């Protein structure tokens, strides 16, 4: 007969791994490398952020999205209100078969 106590070894709100997930060596190495000085910046992280700001100012949408999402958080998924005259075009098919003519069609 099954024992229900064996199926729930931890009390509600109690973790089986008190120390949490260990930080991997690669994460520690990256954090250490980022914290070191880099050129005119105090840290490599500051150099990366400065470069991303420059990329954003030059028109990189990806850099802009990343900077804004870290600075202000990602949007909540609310769709922007479109003007009444806006037309949304359907996506064109990508895997069309080439058109062939049948001898009887001509």
Secondary structure, DSSP 4 states (H G I P E B T S, - for coil): ---HHHH--S-TT--S-TT-SPPPHHHHHHHHHHTS-BTTBSSHHHHHHHHHHHHHHTT-HHHHHHHHHHHH----SPPPPPPTT--PPPPPPS-PPPP---TTT-
